[in-house]
Amino acid sequence: MTKFDVIIVGAGPAGSACARLLAQAGAKVLLLEKARFPREKSCGGLLSGKTLASIDAPLPDRLVLSKVHGMRMVAEDGKLQAESGHLPGRAVLVDRSQFDWWMVERACQAGAVYRDACEVVRIVNGREMATVYLIGGALVAKWVVGADGAASTVARTVGLRKAWRSWQSGITLCREWQSDTLPADQSGFVEMHAVGIPGALGWCFAWDGGWRIGVGAPAFFKPHLTETLDKLVKKITAMRGSISLLPVKTTGALVPTAAFWPRLGKERVFLAGDAAGLADPFSGEGIAAALQSGAAIAEVLSHGWPNPLQKYRAWWYNNYLRQRRLSTLLALACWKKDARFFAEISRDRVWMDLLAGLMDGCSGYDALWHRTTRGCLGRMSSEVAGEIEVDMPAVK
């Protein structure tokens, strides 16, 4: 039976980052992936400045579809808009399948062993080692890292979680078009659209020869997502120009945001990224937390501390807990993105600049929360807090 220092299940950003750093530290690392890379990944493909800062290497030009220079928020009727140009090219649009493959290549160059098309069926914690059971074999390691996404087999088989509850997660649906005949967008702005569903947001990301239009919403609104995306596509095409082509692909994903106290591991097993539910409740961004959690696990294991899982939990509480609380409160405060909300933010340029700064990675949630809770936005937040229970459908 082959033995490793660390076996990492899942070769997305969290797993690849963890594998690379552990291999650089001299550990014998195996990186397992269920799919064949490069593989399709359901994602809008927007990498924020915060995400790029977590990669610790320049992103190759071949991966960049477009640089982002600003963001625009558009009301449901398309008339009221608010924007900020405070994103000087530090956020980018990428093809996630190619980006993830580049991350895997970096891990392999550092010395990690990579195997794809390897489906993990069960993890068993032991006193000295953990056993990873595959279809047709088994492997052992001193530590196991579950970076296998929202439907984590690792989390489920070690008893950390059976499934995400509706209030713990969001759901996304995204369509992509590729054609030289698409109406051009030279602004370099990404667009966020109100879509009429409480807590939801649509987006339109454009580059030369491509569009991505998608919707993200709390998971209990899943039955309405396709209809909502259809309406958003009609709205955007009416604003920008018609699309005569069918989308080249439609993808959907679960986005887990495990409130304030995520289950980060058990005994010899760690969870990272979406497997631990680390996506941002307000923005829905998950790649930055995936990269940072993978790096944190690599650091605590490399040091050889007697209780690395406790160190990993301490890292989360010290670095993320306050920001996670503010992010959740902001998501609730901006629950209803109605005409009144857009009227306020269109008059408050500072609020949009702070939101852009959050995406750029140069500011946290403290300043945005302070701005949101003052004046009219603050009064709206209080009103919405009392209405959320009425808007939420029953979860069966």
C-alpha positions as CSV (number, residue, x, y, z in Angstrom):
1,M,0.0,0.0,0.0
2,T,1.5,3.3,-1.1
3,K,2.2,5.8,1.7
4,F,2.3,9.6,1.4
5,D,2.7,12.5,3.8
6,V,-0.4,14.2,2.5
7,I,-3.1,13.1,0.1
8,I,-5.1,16.0,-1.4
9,V,-8.5,15.1,-2.9
10,G,-9.6,17.6,-5.5
11,A,-7.3,19.6,-7.9
12,G,-9.1,22.9,-8.0
13,P,-7.5,26.1,-6.7
14,A,-7.5,25.0,-3.0
15,G,-6.0,21.6,-3.7
16,S,-3.4,22.7,-6.2
17,A,-2.2,25.6,-4.0
18,C,-1.9,23.3,-1.0
19,A,-0.1,20.6,-3.0
20,R,2.4,23.0,-4.4
21,L,3.3,24.6,-1.1
22,L,3.6,21.3,0.7
23,A,5.8,19.9,-2.1
24,Q,8.0,22.9,-1.9
25,A,8.4,22.3,1.8
26,G,9.6,18.7,1.1
27,A,6.5,16.7,1.8
28,K,5.6,13.7,-0.3
29,V,2.2,14.8,-1.8
30,L,-0.3,13.1,-3.9
31,L,-3.0,15.2,-5.6
32,L,-6.1,13.3,-6.7
33,E,-8.8,14.5,-9.1
34,K,-12.0,12.8,-10.1
35,A,-12.2,14.5,-13.6
36,R,-9.8,14.6,-16.5
37,F,-8.1,18.0,-16.7
38,P,-8.5,20.4,-18.3
39,R,-12.2,20.1,-17.4
40,E,-15.2,22.4,-17.6
41,K,-15.9,24.4,-14.4
42,S,-19.0,26.3,-13.6
43,C,-17.8,29.8,-12.8
44,G,-18.2,33.3,-14.0
45,G,-14.4,33.4,-14.4
46,L,-13.9,36.7,-12.6
47,L,-10.7,36.7,-10.5
48,S,-10.6,39.6,-8.1
49,G,-7.5,41.5,-7.0
50,K,-7.8,39.6,-3.7
51,T,-7.7,36.3,-5.6
52,L,-4.7,37.3,-7.7
53,A,-2.8,38.5,-4.6
54,S,-3.3,35.0,-3.2
55,I,-1.6,33.3,-6.1
56,D,1.9,34.7,-5.4
57,A,2.9,34.5,-9.1
58,P,2.1,36.6,-12.2
59,L,-0.9,35.2,-14.2
60,P,0.3,34.3,-17.7
61,D,-1.2,36.5,-20.4
62,R,-2.5,33.5,-22.3
63,L,-5.0,32.9,-19.4
64,V,-6.4,36.4,-19.4
65,L,-9.5,37.0,-21.5
66,S,-9.9,40.6,-20.4
67,K,-8.8,43.0,-17.7
68,V,-11.5,44.6,-15.5
69,H,-11.3,48.4,-15.0
70,G,-14.6,49.0,-13.2
71,M,-17.9,47.7,-12.1
72,R,-21.5,48.7,-12.8
73,M,-24.7,47.8,-10.9
74,V,-27.9,47.9,-12.9
75,A,-31.4,48.0,-11.5
76,E,-34.0,45.5,-12.6
77,D,-35.6,47.9,-15.1
78,G,-32.2,48.7,-16.6
79,K,-32.6,52.5,-16.0
80,L,-31.0,53.2,-12.6
81,Q,-27.3,52.4,-12.6
82,A,-24.4,53.0,-10.3
83,E,-20.7,52.5,-11.2
84,S,-17.1,52.8,-10.1
85,G,-14.0,52.9,-12.1
86,H,-11.7,52.0,-9.2
87,L,-10.5,48.7,-10.6
88,P,-7.4,49.6,-12.5
89,G,-6.9,46.2,-14.3
90,R,-6.1,44.2,-11.2
91,A,-9.2,42.0,-11.6
92,V,-9.4,39.8,-14.7
93,L,-11.6,37.5,-16.6
94,V,-10.3,34.0,-17.2
95,D,-11.4,30.6,-18.5
96,R,-11.5,28.6,-15.3
97,S,-10.7,25.2,-17.0
98,Q,-7.4,26.7,-18.2
99,F,-6.7,28.6,-15.0
100,D,-7.2,25.4,-12.9
101,W,-5.0,23.4,-15.2
102,W,-2.2,26.0,-14.8
103,M,-2.5,25.7,-11.1
104,V,-2.1,21.9,-11.3
105,E,0.9,22.3,-13.5
106,R,2.6,24.5,-10.9
107,A,1.9,21.9,-8.2
108,C,3.5,19.2,-10.4
109,Q,6.5,21.4,-11.1
110,A,7.0,21.8,-7.4
111,G,7.2,18.0,-7.0
112,A,3.6,16.9,-6.2
113,V,2.4,13.7,-7.7
114,Y,-0.8,14.2,-9.7
115,R,-3.4,11.6,-10.8
116,D,-6.6,12.4,-12.5
117,A,-9.6,10.1,-13.2
118,C,-9.3,8.8,-9.6
119,E,-12.6,8.7,-7.8
120,V,-12.4,8.6,-4.0
121,V,-15.2,6.7,-2.4
122,R,-14.3,6.7,1.3
123,I,-11.9,8.1,3.8
124,V,-11.2,6.3,7.1
125,N,-9.4,8.2,9.9
126,G,-6.9,6.1,11.8
127,R,-4.8,6.6,14.9
128,E,-1.5,7.1,13.0
129,M,-2.6,7.3,9.3
130,A,-5.7,8.0,7.3
131,T,-6.8,5.6,4.5
132,V,-8.1,6.8,1.2
133,Y,-10.2,4.2,-0.6
134,L,-10.5,4.6,-4.4
135,I,-12.4,2.5,-6.9
136,G,-10.0,-0.4,-7.3
137,G,-7.5,0.4,-4.5
138,A,-6.5,2.2,-1.4
139,L,-3.8,4.6,-0.3
140,V,-2.6,5.8,3.1
141,A,-1.2,9.1,4.3
142,K,-0.5,10.9,7.5
143,W,-2.9,13.7,6.6
144,V,-5.7,14.1,4.1
145,V,-7.0,17.3,2.7
146,G,-10.5,17.4,1.3
147,A,-10.6,20.1,-1.5
148,D,-13.2,18.3,-3.5
149,G,-15.8,21.0,-3.8
150,A,-19.3,21.6,-2.4
151,A,-20.4,17.9,-2.8
152,S,-17.3,16.8,-0.9
153,T,-17.0,13.0,-0.6
154,V,-14.3,13.6,2.0
155,A,-16.5,15.6,4.3
156,R,-19.4,13.2,3.9
157,T,-17.5,10.0,4.6
158,V,-15.6,11.2,7.7
159,G,-18.9,12.4,9.2
160,L,-18.4,16.2,8.9
161,R,-21.4,16.8,6.8
162,K,-24.1,14.9,4.9
163,A,-25.4,17.8,2.7
164,W,-25.7,21.5,2.7
165,R,-29.0,23.0,4.0
166,S,-30.7,25.6,1.8
167,W,-29.9,28.4,4.1
168,Q,-26.2,27.5,4.0
169,S,-25.7,27.8,0.3
170,G,-26.4,29.6,-2.9
171,I,-26.9,28.3,-6.4
172,T,-25.6,29.7,-9.7
173,L,-26.6,29.3,-13.4
174,C,-24.4,30.7,-16.1
175,R,-24.5,30.8,-19.9
176,E,-21.6,31.6,-22.3
177,W,-21.5,32.8,-25.8
178,Q,-18.5,32.8,-28.1
179,S,-18.5,34.6,-31.5
180,D,-16.7,37.4,-33.2
181,T,-20.2,38.8,-34.1
182,L,-21.2,39.6,-30.5
183,P,-21.7,43.3,-29.8
184,A,-18.4,44.6,-28.6
185,D,-17.9,46.1,-25.1
186,Q,-14.8,48.3,-24.8
187,S,-15.6,49.7,-21.3
188,G,-13.7,47.0,-19.4
189,F,-16.6,47.1,-16.8
190,V,-18.3,44.1,-15.3
191,E,-22.0,44.4,-14.7
192,M,-24.1,43.3,-11.8
193,H,-27.8,43.2,-12.3
194,A,-30.8,43.2,-9.9
195,V,-33.1,40.3,-11.0
196,G,-36.1,40.6,-8.7
197,I,-35.3,37.7,-6.4
198,P,-34.5,38.6,-2.8
199,G,-30.8,38.0,-2.0
200,A,-30.0,37.3,-5.7
201,L,-27.8,39.0,-8.3
202,G,-27.2,38.6,-12.0
203,W,-24.0,39.4,-13.9
204,C,-22.7,40.0,-17.4
205,F,-19.0,39.6,-18.1
206,A,-17.8,40.5,-21.6
207,W,-14.6,40.2,-23.5
208,D,-13.6,40.3,-27.2
209,G,-15.6,37.5,-28.8
210,G,-17.4,36.3,-25.6
211,W,-20.1,36.9,-23.1
212,R,-21.0,35.2,-19.8
213,I,-24.4,36.0,-18.3
214,G,-25.4,34.3,-15.1
215,V,-27.5,34.5,-11.9
216,G,-26.7,33.6,-8.3
217,A,-29.4,33.2,-5.6
218,P,-30.0,31.6,-2.3
219,A,-30.5,27.8,-2.8
220,F,-34.2,27.8,-1.9
221,F,-34.9,29.9,-5.1
222,K,-33.5,27.1,-7.3
223,P,-36.9,26.4,-9.0
224,H,-37.0,30.0,-10.3
225,L,-33.4,30.3,-11.5
226,T,-33.8,29.2,-15.2
227,E,-36.7,31.6,-15.7
228,T,-34.8,34.4,-14.0
229,L,-31.8,33.8,-16.2
230,D,-33.9,33.9,-19.4
231,K,-35.3,37.3,-18.3
232,L,-31.8,38.6,-17.6
233,V,-30.5,37.5,-21.0
234,K,-33.5,39.3,-22.7
235,K,-32.8,42.5,-20.7
236,I,-29.1,42.5,-21.4
237,T,-29.5,41.8,-25.1
238,A,-32.1,44.7,-25.3
239,M,-29.5,47.0,-23.7
240,R,-26.4,45.8,-25.7
241,G,-27.7,44.3,-28.9
242,S,-29.3,41.0,-29.8
243,I,-27.7,37.6,-29.7
244,S,-28.6,35.4,-32.7
245,L,-26.5,32.4,-31.5
246,L,-27.2,29.7,-29.0
247,P,-24.9,29.6,-25.9
248,V,-22.0,27.3,-26.3
249,K,-22.5,26.1,-22.7
250,T,-24.7,26.4,-19.7
251,T,-23.3,25.5,-16.3
252,G,-24.6,25.5,-12.7
253,A,-23.0,25.1,-9.3
254,L,-23.7,25.0,-5.6
255,V,-21.9,27.8,-3.7
256,P,-21.7,26.9,0.0
257,T,-21.3,29.6,2.6
258,A,-21.2,27.8,5.9
259,A,-22.2,30.8,8.2
260,F,-19.8,31.6,11.0
261,W,-18.6,28.2,12.2
262,P,-17.5,26.0,9.3
263,R,-16.5,22.4,9.9
264,L,-12.8,22.6,9.0
265,G,-11.7,19.1,9.7
266,K,-11.7,16.0,11.9
267,E,-8.7,14.1,13.3
268,R,-6.4,13.6,10.3
269,V,-8.6,15.2,7.7
270,F,-8.7,18.9,6.7
271,L,-11.3,20.7,4.5
272,A,-10.5,23.6,2.2
273,G,-12.4,25.9,-0.1
274,D,-15.9,24.9,-1.0
275,A,-15.6,21.5,0.8
276,A,-15.5,23.6,4.0
277,G,-18.1,26.1,2.8
278,L,-15.8,29.1,2.7
279,A,-17.4,31.1,-0.2
280,D,-18.2,34.7,0.7
281,P,-21.8,35.2,1.7
282,F,-22.0,38.7,0.2
283,S,-20.1,38.5,-3.0
284,G,-20.3,34.8,-3.6
285,E,-16.6,34.7,-4.4
286,G,-15.0,31.4,-3.4
287,I,-11.6,31.3,-5.2
288,A,-9.8,33.7,-2.8
289,A,-10.8,31.7,0.3
290,A,-10.0,28.5,-1.5
291,L,-6.4,29.6,-2.2
292,Q,-5.9,31.0,1.2
293,S,-7.3,28.0,3.0
294,G,-5.1,25.7,0.9
295,A,-2.1,27.8,1.8
296,A,-3.0,27.8,5.5
297,I,-3.3,24.0,5.6
298,A,0.1,23.7,3.9
299,E,1.6,26.0,6.4
300,V,0.3,24.3,9.5
301,L,1.3,20.8,8.2
302,S,4.8,22.0,7.1
303,H,5.6,23.3,10.6
304,G,5.0,19.9,12.2
305,W,3.0,21.2,15.1
306,P,1.5,18.5,17.4
307,N,-2.1,19.6,16.7
308,P,-2.2,21.2,13.2
309,L,-6.0,21.1,12.9
310,Q,-6.3,23.3,16.0
311,K,-3.8,25.7,14.3
312,Y,-5.9,25.7,11.1
313,R,-9.0,26.5,13.1
314,A,-7.2,29.4,14.9
315,W,-6.1,30.7,11.5
316,W,-9.8,30.8,10.4
317,Y,-11.1,32.5,13.5
318,N,-8.3,35.1,13.6
319,N,-8.3,36.0,9.9
320,Y,-11.9,35.4,8.7
321,L,-14.5,35.4,11.4
322,R,-15.0,39.1,11.7
323,Q,-15.1,39.6,7.9
324,R,-17.5,36.7,7.5
325,R,-19.8,38.2,10.1
326,L,-19.8,41.6,8.3
327,S,-20.2,39.9,4.9
328,T,-23.3,38.0,6.1
329,L,-24.8,41.2,7.6
330,L,-24.2,43.0,4.3
331,A,-25.9,40.2,2.4
332,L,-28.9,40.7,4.6
333,A,-28.8,44.5,4.5
334,C,-28.8,44.4,0.7
335,W,-31.3,41.6,0.5
336,K,-33.8,43.7,-1.5
337,K,-32.1,45.3,-4.5
338,D,-35.2,47.3,-5.5
339,A,-35.5,50.8,-7.0
340,R,-35.1,52.5,-3.7
341,F,-31.8,50.6,-3.1
342,F,-30.5,51.7,-6.5
343,A,-31.6,55.3,-6.0
344,E,-29.5,55.4,-2.9
345,I,-26.3,53.8,-4.2
346,S,-26.5,55.8,-7.5
347,R,-26.3,59.0,-5.3
348,D,-23.6,57.5,-3.0
349,R,-20.4,57.2,-5.2
350,V,-18.4,56.3,-2.1
351,W,-20.4,53.2,-1.5
352,M,-19.7,51.9,-5.1
353,D,-16.0,52.8,-4.7
354,L,-15.8,50.8,-1.5
355,L,-17.5,47.9,-3.2
356,A,-14.9,48.1,-6.0
357,G,-12.2,48.3,-3.4
358,L,-13.4,45.1,-1.8
359,M,-13.2,43.3,-5.2
360,D,-9.8,44.8,-5.8
361,G,-8.5,43.5,-2.5
362,C,-7.5,46.8,-1.1
363,S,-10.2,47.1,1.6
364,G,-12.2,44.8,3.7
365,Y,-15.9,44.8,4.8
366,D,-15.5,47.2,7.7
367,A,-15.6,50.4,5.7
368,L,-18.4,49.1,3.4
369,W,-20.5,48.0,6.4
370,H,-20.0,51.4,8.1
371,R,-21.1,53.2,4.9
372,T,-24.1,50.9,4.4
373,T,-25.4,51.4,8.0
374,R,-25.4,55.2,7.9
375,G,-28.1,57.4,6.3
376,C,-30.8,56.0,4.0
377,L,-29.1,52.7,3.3
378,G,-28.9,52.0,7.1
379,R,-32.7,52.7,7.5
380,M,-33.3,50.3,4.5
381,S,-31.2,47.7,6.2
382,S,-33.3,47.8,9.3
383,E,-36.5,47.6,7.4
384,V,-35.3,44.6,5.3
385,A,-34.2,42.7,8.4
386,G,-37.8,42.6,9.6
387,E,-39.1,41.5,6.2
388,I,-36.7,38.7,5.3
389,E,-38.8,36.0,7.1
390,V,-41.8,37.0,5.0
391,D,-39.8,36.8,1.7
392,M,-38.3,33.4,2.4
393,P,-40.2,30.5,1.1
394,A,-40.6,27.4,3.3
395,V,-37.8,24.9,2.8
396,K,-39.3,21.4,2.5
